[in-house]
């Protein structure tokens, strides 16, 4: 549906931040990386309730994308 592709574009937009998150994670505490993500959401003006919901949705979509790619191979 249309909403899926809209969310997918948003997810791809945040995958860059996910990669930054994974690069930062080994070199710092989890509280620093969490505050980094909160900063990104404050920049995008997304409320905190949506922050947790988005995290869950992006994780599910990421699993779906990986599953589809694995099935294609």
Secondary structure, DSSP 8 states (H G I E B T S, - for coil): -HHHHHHHHHHHHHHHHHHHHHHHHTTS-HHHHHHHHHHHHHHTT--HHHHHHHHHHHHHHHHHHHHHHHHH-
